[in-house]
Amino acid sequence: MTKFTFPTHPLLLGFEPLERLVERTAKAGADGYPPFNIELIEPTRYVITLAVAGFGPDDISVTLEDRQLVVRGQQSDPDPDRVYLHRGIATRQFRRIFALAEGVEVSGARMENGLLEIALERCEPETVVRAIPITRG
């Protein structure tokens, strides 16, 4: 994989964490399982939907770690008495990471019909204007 270099400009001060975020996101997006959708519901509301057939709510964890939404899935061991003639439903563990912008918060998660929906909402930051005093000497 080619290393991504973030554009540098003398007027972009303190954006080094953004470069690290882009690198982490590029590394995490390589696997295609489980498939997912991201919908824009309103200008400030999003929904991420993951197809997690075969997983129950107890098999999945959703956490927020350092501005990253991390979804992990791991099923318990299947019943050893079951005999499959064909096994096409994936049961492997997974980890999906979504980088969240500053001000985007997780407002809830629900699971129905094999789909995990995670609701996100952008909270608009207040505009802060502050005068900076200039000292002499």
N, C-alpha and C positions, 0 to 999 in steps of 0.2 A: 504494500500500500504506500502511496506517495504521501509524504508529510505535507500537510496544508500549512502555508505560511500566511498569517494574518497581515493585511495591509498595514503598514506603519506610516504615520504622518505626524509631524511635530505638534499638531494641534489636538491630537487624540491622546490625552493624558489619562493614565489609570485604567486603560482598557485591556490590560494584560489578562485579567480573569476571563474576559470574553474569548480571547484566543484559546485558553485552556478549555473553556466550555465547548467551543467548536471542535477541538481535537477529541474530547471525550465523547461527544455526540457522534462524530464520524466513526469512532471505534465501535460504539454500541449499536449502530444501525445496520450491522452486517447480516444478521440473521433475520429471516423472514417469518419466524414463528413466534407467537401466534399472529395471524393477520389482524390488522386494525384499520379503523376509519377515524378521521378527525373531522368533526363538523363545526362550523361556525353557526351558532343558533341565533345570536344577536351580536351586535358589534362588541360586546363585552363578555359574551358567554360562549363557551366551547364544550363539546362532548367528545371524549375519546371512547370508542367502542372496540373492544377486543373480542375476537371469536375464541372462546375457551370451552369448546364442547368437551364433555367428560369431566370437567373440573367443577367442584362444588365451592361454595363460599369459604369453607374451612381449608381448602387446598390453595387458596390465593391470598397473598398479602399485598397491600397497597401502602407504600410509605413515601414520605417526603424527606429527601436527604440532600441537604445543601443545594436547594433550588432545583432538584431533580426529582421527578415523579418516578418511582421505581415500582414496577409491578412484577411480582414473582409468583410462579406457580409450581407446585410440586404435589403430585398425587401420592397417596399412600399405596403401598404394595397391593397389586391386584390379588383377588382371591385365587389361591393356588389350585383350587378344584375346577376352575373354569378352563374349558378347552376351546380355543379359538380356531375356526377353520380359515378365517381371514380376519386380520386385525388392521383396519384402515384408519381408525380414530387415534390420533396421536395422543400419547400419554406422557411424553417426555417433559422434564422440568424446563422452565423458561424464565428469562428475565428480560423485561422490556423497560427501557429508560427513556423518559421524555424530559427534555430540558425546559424549564419554565422561566419565563421572563420575570423580572422584578415586578411585583404587583399582581401576578397571577396566582390565585389561591385555589386549592381544591375545595369544592363546596359539598361533595358527596360522591358516593359510589353505590351502585346497585347491580345485581345480577339477575337476569331473567332469560329463560330459553337458550342457555349456552352463550349468552352475550354479557360481558362485563362492561358497564357504562360508568365512566368517571366524568363528573361534571366539574368544570373549571370556570372561574370568574375573574375577570380583570378588574381590580380596584384602581380607579384613577387616582394617582398621587396628587396631593395638594400642591399647588404652585407656591413655592416659598421664595420670597424676595427678601434679601438681607443686605444691609449696607455694611461694607467692610471699612472700618476706620483706618486711616493712614496715620502712622506715627512718624515723628520727626527723628532724624539721626539714628 
